[in-house]
Amino acid sequence: MRARIVFTKQGALRYTGHLDLHRLWERAMRRAELPLAYSQGFHPQPKISLASALPLGFSSRAEVLDVRFTDEISTEKIAAQLRDNLPKDIQIKNVDVIDERAPALQTQVLSATYDVHLTEQVNGADLNKKVEALMMSESLPRERRGKSYDLRPLIEMLSVVTQPDGKVWLRMTLAARNGATGRPDEVLVALDLEPESARVERTRLIFQSN
């Protein structure tokens, strides 16, 4: 049986890395006494797949993982037993049964949406002009780990949100495909904003089947 779980990652868990999160889920499922399936071989691994690594320091309202079980079990029971064994900063939002023959979860991710709240005061009119100029750009040459790339095609949507009190923040949709991933901190640098002065939350992962 293959199940897909949508969950939040908040609070102190923002600083838990991808591999540690994977181990956290394995421990929770074992404590919950769920029939977790393992790979064959000398070093069996739990059949748990996280959709897309979340950078350290980012929170999320919509992380996704696939897990395989050796027995059939109701989605309600999966959710109930896991809720008693997960830290409070992980909340299960949804559990579905997925076709065993469906493509690997990681291969289906197209893009991700983010809410980026700025912790320092920013002039809304100036920020709107910067966003418009960036979106009108034909290319945004950047370098990551010694390799050159173009950030512009990785930005699918970028907009300024103005609150009733005048504060502004950013909403963006960035490519999240293998080998073509946009990062919110790189967009902030392109807007002459300090990434350290922002709180980033992933709000949705967009899949090919959506």
GUPABA-923427 format. One line per field, with one value per residue (C-alpha): x, y, z negated. Coordinates in steps of 0.25 Angstrom, whole numbers, padded with zeros to 4 digits. Layout:
// residues N
X	c(X;...)
Y	c(Y;...)
Z	c(Z;...)
// end
This chain:
// residues 210
X	c(0000;0005;0000;0002;0003;0002;0008;0013;0027;0027;0034;0048;0047;0050;0064;0063;0070;0064;0071;0068;0053;0053;0058;0048;0037;0043;0043;0029;0024;0031;0026;0012;0013;0010;0014;0025;0031;0046;0056;0063;0078;0089;0084;0069;0063;0049;0041;0038;0040;0040;0035;0045;0056;0052;0064;0068;0060;0048;0035;0024;0009;0009;0020;0018;0023;0020;0021;0019;0013;0013;-0002;-0014;-0018;-0029;-0024;-0032;-0024;-0011;-0013;-0018;-0007;0004;-0002;0001;0015;0020;0025;0015;0022;0018;0003;-0004;-0013;-0017;-0014;-0018;-0016;-0008;-0007;0006;0009;0009;0022;0032;0027;0040;0039;0025;0029;0028;0028;0026;0019;0025;0020;0032;0030;0040;0044;0049;0041;0041;0035;0023;0024;0039;0037;0026;0035;0047;0037;0032;0046;0051;0039;0041;0056;0060;0070;0076;0090;0094;0104;0102;0113;0122;0112;0105;0090;0079;0069;0059;0052;0051;0042;0028;0021;0025;0016;0015;0004;0000;-0006;-0017;-0006;0003;0013;0017;0022;0024;0017;0025;0024;0037;0041;0045;0048;0061;0072;0063;0060;0058;0061;0054;0067;0072;0060;0062;0076;0071;0062;0073;0067;0075;0070;0073;0062;0051;0043;0040;0028;0025;0010;0009;0016;0010;0011;0009;-0004;-0010)
Y	c(0000;0014;0026;0041;0050;0065;0072;0085;0088;0099;0105;0099;0088;0099;0096;0081;0077;0067;0055;0057;0060;0046;0039;0047;0041;0027;0027;0033;0022;0011;0017;0017;0003;0005;-0007;0001;-0005;-0006;-0008;-0021;-0023;-0022;-0008;-0008;0006;0010;0013;0028;0038;0053;0062;0073;0077;0090;0099;0101;0112;0111;0107;0100;0098;0088;0077;0064;0050;0036;0024;0009;-0001;-0016;-0017;-0009;0001;0012;0027;0031;0021;0025;0040;0036;0028;0037;0049;0043;0041;0053;0066;0078;0085;0075;0075;0065;0072;0060;0045;0039;0025;0026;0016;0007;0009;0024;0031;0034;0046;0054;0053;0060;0073;0085;0097;0103;0115;0123;0134;0143;0153;0164;0167;0181;0193;0194;0204;0198;0206;0204;0189;0189;0196;0186;0174;0180;0182;0168;0162;0170;0165;0155;0149;0149;0143;0137;0127;0116;0106;0111;0109;0120;0120;0129;0131;0138;0126;0120;0131;0127;0138;0149;0159;0169;0168;0180;0178;0188;0194;0197;0186;0179;0164;0156;0144;0136;0123;0117;0105;0093;0083;0074;0083;0095;0100;0115;0119;0130;0136;0137;0145;0154;0157;0160;0171;0177;0171;0163;0149;0149;0160;0150;0139;0129;0119;0109;0109;0099;0089;0088;0074;0070;0063;0075)
Z	c(0000;0004;-0004;-0002;-0014;-0014;-0026;-0032;-0037;-0047;-0059;-0063;-0052;-0042;-0045;-0043;-0031;-0020;-0025;-0039;-0035;-0028;-0041;-0049;-0040;-0041;-0056;-0057;-0048;-0056;-0069;-0063;-0060;-0046;-0036;-0029;-0017;-0015;-0003;-0001;-0003;-0013;-0018;-0017;-0016;-0020;-0007;-0011;0000;-0003;0009;0009;-0001;-0009;-0012;-0026;-0033;-0024;-0030;-0022;-0021;-0010;-0011;-0004;-0006;0000;-0009;-0006;-0016;-0016;-0019;-0016;-0026;-0026;-0024;-0037;-0045;-0039;-0042;-0056;-0060;-0055;-0062;-0075;-0071;-0064;-0070;-0071;-0060;-0050;-0047;-0038;-0028;-0019;-0016;-0003;0003;0016;0028;0026;0041;0040;0043;0032;0024;0026;0042;0041;0034;0044;0035;0021;0016;0004;-0005;-0009;-0020;-0022;-0036;-0032;-0028;-0012;-0004;0004;0016;0018;0016;0026;0036;0034;0035;0049;0054;0050;0056;0069;0070;0081;0072;0058;0059;0045;0040;0030;0025;0036;0048;0056;0058;0061;0050;0058;0064;0051;0046;0050;0042;0033;0026;0015;0004;-0003;-0017;-0022;-0032;-0020;-0022;-0010;-0007;0005;0011;0021;0029;0033;0042;0033;0044;0043;0048;0049;0035;0032;0017;0010;0004;0018;0022;0010;0014;0028;0022;0013;0001;-0010;-0011;-0026;-0028;-0023;-0028;-0017;-0017;-0006;-0004;0007;0016;0030;0037;0051;0048;0041)
// end
